[in-house]
Amino acid sequence: MRVLVTGGYGLIGSACLARLHRDRHALIGAGRSIDEARRRFPYAHWLAADFGRLTSATAWRPLLADVDAVVNCVGVLQDGARDDTRRVHVEATAALFETCAQAGVRRVVHLSSIGAEPGGPTEFSRSKAEAEAHLATLDLDWVILRPALVLAPAVHGGSAMLRGLAGLPWVAPVIGGESGIQIVSVEDVAETVALSLAPGAPAKVRWELAHPRMHTLAGIVAAFRGWLGLPPQRPIRVPRVLEKAVSTTADALGWLGWRSAAHSTAFAQLAAGIVGDAAPWMAATGIRPKSLEDILAARPASVQDRWYARLYLLKPLAIAALALFWIATGVIALGPGRAAALAQLAEAGLDGALADVVLVGSAVFDIVLGSLLLVCRAARTVLLVTLAVLPIYLLVGTALAPQLWIDPLGPFIKVVPLAVATLFTLALLDER
């Protein structure tokens, strides 16, 4: 069967792609950024597909040429600079479903979410529910899968946050209260997708995918700490005011292009609980879902897992620290440090109007560099520019003021750890 998997390099999409490859399906992967996906999944044919633009049958029709089935794994948590929840979940998704009906692509497997209800607590859940309702009106052999909190060997979004919280030293912060949370392994989700594409598979069904056991977020984080080999920590309830501050900051950063599991949407979904009825799914498929203990026991944690857990929350801290460093450097040079900076330039042989031009130009450059580092799309370029500029700064500075190498405050010596911090941050930028 020729199968189009949208969102094919995402957490769930990549697991589905790998599982369908085992069944020898001819696979087409679709997503926004496919260069890396081509290298990671060479057995699939990749097509560029931006749900932000694919909102009509005309746009979708070329992607569905000679396709027998569609597995839709695309989803976004919250509106931001790169994401429009309604456009992705409703407009583009509805256009995809309608084009499938027009093009004769009868089998559609749609990945939704437990809690997708018209009266849900967030636009995420409400828009997911609207997409489900639209699909159910079409004359297609549709299957709607509603996973609980998906756990996978790879991590992204909520599962990444779980490991980040588990890796924190000294404290085990609790968010979302004691709301019930059910989990499901990504392997069980992918297996269900594979069964849904098998000959004679049920159609026009809506299944909730979850292990029946209920957890709390604190319990899941504690289990991950044990899996990582870290000693247990006493859970500490995060005050509502701090939780609000964190989610507000994450929401603001979303408009700079950063995706975070700490968005207000994530907190609202956790507070509402992630609970479903898995009995119909288990009865129809015969799948006995893996428990949390089964998932963790299947793959012992490695040192790389510990690194990831400990570095997860250091990534935003490193980006913020470098951005603040460059912005503060420029502001200080133009403000309270102006006289000292001009004195150093004069000692190096630059004074008068030339010194002013050099000072203002370098200060503005620093401020722009730091500000752009806060923009997701620009961050990698900014870090690379930083690595290119630092050696030039040292060479020019050594030629003009070699005495600064033995300055007790070490203005030149400090460039070395700054370069290392920049390299460190550059290595952490990948989202998937």
Buried (B, 14 or more C-beta within 10 A) or exposed (E): BBBBBBBBBBBBBBBBBBBBBEEEBBBBBBBBEBEEBEEBBEEBBBBEBEBBEBBEBEBBEEBBEEBBBBBBBBBBBBBBBBBBBBBBBBBBBBBBBBBBBEBEBBBBBBBBBBBBEEEBBBBBBBBBBBBBBBBBEBEBBBBBBBBBBBBBEEBBBBBBBBBBBBBBEEEBBBBBBEBEBBBBBBBBBBBBBBBBBEEEBEEEBBBBBBBEEBBBBBBBBBBBBBBBEBEEBEBEEBEEEEBEEBBEBBBEBBEBBBBBBBBBBBBBBBEBBBBBBBEEBBEBBEBEBBBBEEBBEEEEBEEEBBEBBBBBBBBBEBBBEBBEBBBEBBBBBBEEBBEEBBEBBEEBEBEEEEBBEBBBEBBEBBBBBBBBBBBBEBBBEBBEBBBEEBEEBBEEBEEBBEEBEEEEEEEBEEBEEBBEBBEBBBEBEEEB
